[in-house]
């Protein structure tokens, strides 16, 4: 087992490399998903030292939680596995609305517990902010569930800086999940200083910038329709990004590693970040990501990478 890291001020200790599972049962997010491949990638992660799984109600919807619940139950190892899940999406007829009301969150936790086949959820996030609920009230409902032992830690995701401050009015927020990667470093300005001051752990999503930071693209690459819409893949910006990534590739080659490993290892040198949760669609990708933990970056390399991707 690799070294365990503590998530912020919680009593959750995890391998610093977790697993994002939106491609496990996330049929609404990825066409033609193979559930068996999803099962294999989670099992493979658990067998190789990953013990932090990140899921959500909306992955599926519901199906990702169900599959993870089955796998964790079969493993007979619940106490060793840290499960994070999220809720905010509510189906009203065919519409999806966001709801952070205490009543909704209490019900969402109960339903997640059933799908996950467990008595407690290690980390429960409000997945997206709604427009109406005062954020400290929403978090207050989760604090009550924490006091009841149904959840162990409280998270918020996709909140603005102002919403995070309101949510944390009483100091109950343990984890903030938001967008952060080397091409999108806005979180460093306000969010990192605030989360560090309040011992809130920052969990970045899109750590590999939709695959761009894996180093697998060049100017001739076929882009998916989704990626064609993303600004980091456009014209001159795309060209500049590729040039930056080539500089990281030199560091990676010198270490006998790949660009993705170096990028992920760099995030773990940030004081605000305790754990990263790259996703995967296949078991071999999970094992590939685990190589990140073998990378030791020198102070000079950390600084060089920082400068390559300066705003």
Secondary structure, 3 states (H helix, E strand, C coil): CCCEEECCCCCCEEECECEECCCCCCCCCCCCCCHHHHHHHHHHHHHCCCCEEECCCCCCCCHHHHHHHHHHHHHCCHHHCEEEEEECEEEECCEEEECCCHHHHHHHHHHHHHHHCCCCEEEEEECCCCCCCCHHHHHHHHHHHHHCCCEEEEEEECCCHHHHHHHCCCCCCCEEEEECECCECHHHCCHHHHHHHCCCEEEEECCCCCCHHHCCCCCCCCCCHHHHCCHHHCHHHHHHHHHHHHHHHHHHHHCCCCHHHHHHHHHCCCCCCCCECCECCCHHHHHHHHHHHHCCCCHHHHHHHHHHCCC
